[in-house]
Structures are given as structure tokens and as C-alpha cells.
Amino acid sequence: MPDHDPQLYAELASFGEELRREREIRGISLKEIADATKISKRFLEAIERNDHRTLPAPVFTRGFIREYARYLGLNCDEIVNRYNYAAAGDDRIEKSPHLERLAHREPPDKKGIPPPYARIDRNVYVLLLIVAALVVATYMAIRHKRAIAQASGIESAIAQPRRGAAVPRGGTTAGGLKPAATQNAEPMRMTIDVDDDSWIRLDADGKEVINDRLRRGEHRSVQAMDSFHFRTIGNAGGVKLALNDVPLPPLGRDGEVVHDRIFGRSDLRKSE
């Protein structure tokens, strides 16, 4: 057996673990990814466990990893390149029983010359089926993301008036102007201090302003007239929030993922 660089094994062993951390910090389950991409949950679990004997040949595993990374919002090319580097020369992958099955060929029919379709290598059929499955999975993932975006827009339109300043009798004007109390008010300021890495997705007045992994020691400040909507905080215990420099109570414990926490002018009055 040829010698292999131990560093490559170390890279491969940590590859799946890092993907799992990126998924968990976003509060996304494997079932959600499997439903959206149509990739078997068993294969997704094998990727995170670095169980490459369960996975199909590397050429197909790369397609799974690309869809996994795309759903998490990671750089697909970078993640696939890292997998290629980690898997380079790994005999555990190249000797996968799945690869041996795909390489198996049936003996030709002894009765005369087979029809043209029978002379096509069975591997080609398998490859075409997998490519078709990936195309369908990509299409379904795009539809899923569009549906989420549309639902988020509807949710913001409903939630914002509920959390904003009180609307005077008669509501807004025909031109969609905000109430005078909101127009004349000073903007609110939300400050975020990160004690430990956390994935944060935040909307200000219904517009997304943060959708990123914030590192320990980072400080962010965001302004809004009506509301702040924390759609996701991946590590609630690692984040400190303040509204107009008044500290807000902790939103959760270390490692806890929280969703849909909204702060508006009513919370500002409570803190004064």
C-alpha cells in the first residue's frame, strides 16, 4: 500500500466536523437539507462523520458536498476544493465498495450483436441518473429558497406594524406615510458585542442588515426607526445586546439557537 501524507488524513477527519459546526450554528437540521436537496440523510450523516466507506465514489460525493455547502450559504467552490485536497490519495475512498459496484460490468449477450442501447456502459446510465438527480435537487433547492424569501417578506410586512409605534386613528395615509410620531422620532440603535462566535441574521425595519458569522470580539451597531428582528442567533449566550446603550436581558444560554426575537419602541420605553 503506498504511503500517504498523515496531514491529508487529518484534513479529511476534520472536514466533516467543520461542516457540521457550520450547519449547527445556523440552526439547520440534516432533515431540512435532505428535504431541500433530495440527498439521502444517510449520505449527509456520513459526510459529517467522515464515513467515506458509506459514501459513493468521490465524483458523486463532490456533488453532494456542493449542494450541502450551497444550502448553508458557504462558498461551494472553496468547500469542494478543500474536500479534493483532503481526499487526495486516500485509499479508504478509492477502495470504497460503492466504487467497485459502479465499476462492475455485465458480460455481453452471446446471442448475436446486442442492440445499440445495450452496448452502452452501465456506468453511463448510473452517471446520467445521478446527474439528473442533482439537477432536480438544485431546482428544488432554488424553489425552496424562493418560497422562504417570499414567506419572510410577508412575515415582515405583518410583524412590523405590530412591533412599531402606535398608529393614530385612521392608520397611515393613502400615500403609505408613517405616523407622525415615528417620522419625528430619533432612530433607535441596536449594538451587538460578541463574546463567542455566533451566526446572526438580523432585519432592521424589515430589511436584512446582517446575515453572517460574527467572530469573538466583534462589535456591530445598527439603526432602525420601527423594529429590529433577530431571525436567528446561533449562540445566544455568546452575544450581548443593547438598545440605545441600555443592555437587554440575555436571549439564551451558551450554544442555544434562538429564532424570531423582535425589539421595537415599546421595548425602548421599558428600558428608559
C-alpha positions in Angstrom: 0.0 0.0 0.0 1.5 3.4 -0.9 2.5 5.8 1.8 0.1 8.8 2.3 0.7 12.1 4.0 -0.7 11.9 7.5 -1.7 15.6 7.1 -4.2 14.6 4.4 -5.9 12.1 6.8 -6.1 14.9 9.5 -7.6 17.3 6.9 -10.2 14.6 5.9 -11.0 13.8 9.5 -11.8 17.4 10.4 -13.6 18.2 7.1 -17.0 16.7 8.1 -16.8 18.0 11.6 -16.3 21.6 10.4 -19.4 21.3 8.1 -21.4 20.0 11.0 -20.4 23.1 13.1 -21.3 25.5 10.3 -24.8 23.8 10.0 -25.5 23.8 13.7 -24.5 27.4 14.3 -27.2 28.3 11.7 -29.8 26.2 13.5 -30.4 24.0 10.4 -31.2 20.3 10.7 -30.0 17.5 8.4 -33.6 16.6 7.6 -34.1 20.2 6.3 -31.1 19.9 4.0 -32.1 16.4 2.9 -35.7 17.5 2.1 -34.5 20.6 0.1 -31.6 18.9 -1.8 -33.1 15.4 -2.2 -29.8 13.9 -1.0 -30.2 10.9 1.3 -29.9 11.9 5.0 -27.7 8.8 5.4 -25.2 10.3 3.0 -25.3 13.7 4.7 -24.6 12.0 8.1 -21.8 10.0 6.5 -20.2 13.3 5.2 -20.3 14.9 8.7 -18.9 11.6 10.3 -16.2 11.4 7.7 -17.6 7.9 7.0 -16.3 7.6 3.4 -17.0 3.9 3.1 -20.7 4.6 3.3 -20.5 7.3 0.6 -20.5 6.7 -3.1 -17.4 7.4 -5.3 -15.7 10.8 -4.8 -17.0 12.1 -8.1 -20.6 11.8 -6.7 -19.7 12.8 -3.2 -18.4 16.1 -4.5 -21.8 16.8 -6.0 -23.4 16.1 -2.6 -20.9 18.4 -0.8 -21.5 21.2 -3.3 -25.3 21.1 -2.7 -24.8 20.9 1.1 -22.5 23.9 1.0 -24.8 25.9 -1.3 -27.8 25.3 1.1 -25.7 26.6 4.1 -24.7 29.7 2.1 -21.0 28.7 2.1 -18.6 29.2 -0.9 -19.3 26.0 -2.9 -16.0 26.0 -4.9 -13.9 26.6 -1.8 -15.6 23.7 0.1 -15.3 21.3 -2.8 -11.6 22.2 -3.3 -10.9 21.6 0.4 -12.6 18.2 0.0 -10.4 17.4 -3.0 -7.3 18.3 -1.1 -8.3 16.3 2.0 -9.3 13.3 -0.1 -6.3 13.3 -2.4 -4.7 9.8 -2.4 -6.8 8.4 0.4 -7.0 4.7 -0.3 -10.0 4.4 2.0 -12.0 6.4 -0.5 -10.6 4.9 -3.7 -11.4 1.3 -2.4 -14.9 2.2 -1.5 -17.3 -0.8 -2.2 -19.6 1.7 -3.9 -16.9 2.4 -6.5 -16.3 -1.3 -7.1 -20.0 -1.8 -7.7 -20.2 1.0 -10.2 -17.1 -0.4 -12.0 -18.8 -3.9 -12.4 -19.9 -4.7 -15.9 -22.3 -7.4 -17.1 -20.9 -9.9 -19.8 -22.2 -9.2 -23.3 -25.1 -11.2 -24.7 -23.8 -14.2 -26.5 -26.8 -14.3 -28.9 -25.7 -12.1 -31.9 -24.8 -8.4 -31.7 -26.6 -6.6 -29.0 -28.8 -3.5 -29.9 -27.0 -0.1 -29.6 -28.6 0.8 -26.3 -27.3 -2.5 -24.8 -23.7 -1.6 -25.8 -23.7 1.5 -23.6 -21.7 1.0 -20.4 -23.9 0.6 -17.4 -21.8 3.2 -15.6 -23.0 5.8 -18.1 -26.6 5.0 -17.1 -25.7 5.4 -13.4 -23.9 8.7 -14.1 -26.8 10.1 -16.1 -29.2 9.2 -13.3 -27.1 10.9 -10.7 -26.6 14.0 -12.8 -30.4 14.1 -13.4 -30.9 13.8 -9.6 -28.5 16.6 -8.9 -30.3 18.9 -11.5 -33.7 18.1 -9.9 -32.2 18.7 -6.4 -30.7 22.1 -7.5 -34.1 23.1 -8.9 -35.9 22.1 -5.8 -33.4 24.0 -3.6 -33.9 27.1 -5.6 -37.7 26.8 -5.3 -37.3 26.3 -1.6 -35.2 29.4 -1.1 -37.6 31.5 -3.2 -40.5 30.2 -1.0 -38.6 31.1 2.2 -37.8 34.6 0.8 -41.5 35.2 -0.1 -42.6 34.0 3.3 -40.1 36.2 5.0 -41.4 39.2 3.1 -44.9 38.5 4.2 -43.9 37.9 7.8 -42.0 41.2 7.9 -45.0 43.1 6.4 -47.3 41.6 9.1 -44.9 41.9 12.1 -43.5 45.4 11.6 -46.8 47.4 12.3 -47.4 45.2 15.4 -44.0 46.0 16.9 -43.7 49.6 15.7 -45.0 52.8 17.2 -48.8 53.1 17.8 -50.7 54.1 14.7 -53.1 57.0 15.2 -56.8 56.6 14.4 -57.2 56.3 10.7 -53.8 54.4 10.2 -51.4 55.5 7.5 -52.3 57.9 4.7 -53.2 56.9 1.2 -49.6 57.5 0.2 -48.3 55.0 2.8 -46.7 57.6 5.1 -45.6 56.5 8.5 -47.4 58.0 11.6 -46.2 61.4 12.6 -44.9 60.0 15.9 -42.5 57.7 14.0 -41.5 60.4 11.5 -40.4 62.8 14.2 -38.7 60.2 16.4 -34.9 59.6 16.5 -33.7 56.4 15.1 -33.2 53.5 17.6 -29.7 52.0 17.8 -29.0 48.3 18.5 -25.4 47.4 19.5 -24.1 43.8 19.3 -21.0 42.7 21.2 -19.8 39.2 20.5 -18.2 37.3 23.4 -18.2 34.0 21.5 -18.7 33.1 17.8 -22.3 33.2 16.7 -24.3 33.2 13.5 -26.6 36.2 13.4 -29.4 37.0 10.9 -30.9 40.5 11.7 -33.5 42.6 9.9 -33.9 46.4 10.6 -37.3 47.8 9.6 -37.9 44.7 7.5 -34.6 44.9 5.6 -31.8 42.4 6.2 -28.7 44.1 7.6 -26.7 41.1 9.0 -26.5 37.5 7.8 -23.1 36.4 8.8 -21.0 34.5 11.4 -19.7 37.1 13.8 -16.4 36.3 15.5 -15.5 36.7 19.1 -14.6 40.3 19.9 -16.6 41.9 17.1 -18.8 44.9 17.7 -21.8 45.9 15.4 -24.1 48.8 15.6 -27.4 49.0 13.6 -30.1 51.7 13.4 -33.9 51.4 12.8 -36.9 53.5 13.1 -39.5 50.9 14.0 -38.1 47.4 14.8 -35.2 45.0 15.0 -36.0 41.4 14.1 -33.4 38.8 15.1 -34.4 35.9 12.8 -31.6 33.7 14.1 -28.9 33.9 16.8 -26.8 30.8 16.6 -25.1 31.1 20.0 -27.4 33.2 22.2 -25.2 33.0 25.3 -22.2 34.5 23.3 -24.0 37.7 22.3 -24.7 40.9 24.3 -27.3 43.3 23.1 -28.0 46.9 24.0 -30.9 49.1 22.8 -29.9 52.8 22.8 -26.9 51.8 25.0 -29.3 50.2 27.6 -28.3 46.5 28.0 -31.0 43.9 27.1 -31.5 40.7 29.1 -29.7 37.6 27.7 -31.7 35.9 25.0 -30.5 32.4 25.8 -27.7 30.1 27.1 -24.3 29.2 25.6 -24.8 27.2 22.4 -28.6 27.8 22.3 -30.1 28.7 19.0 -33.0 31.2 19.2 -35.3 32.5 16.4 -37.6 35.4 15.8 -36.8 37.8 18.7 -38.2 41.3 17.9 -37.5 44.6 19.6 -39.3 47.9 18.9 -40.1 51.3 20.5 -42.2 49.6 23.2 -39.0 47.8 24.4 -37.2 51.2 24.3 -39.8 52.7 26.6 -39.5 49.8 29.0 -35.7 50.3 29.2 -36.0 54.1 29.9 
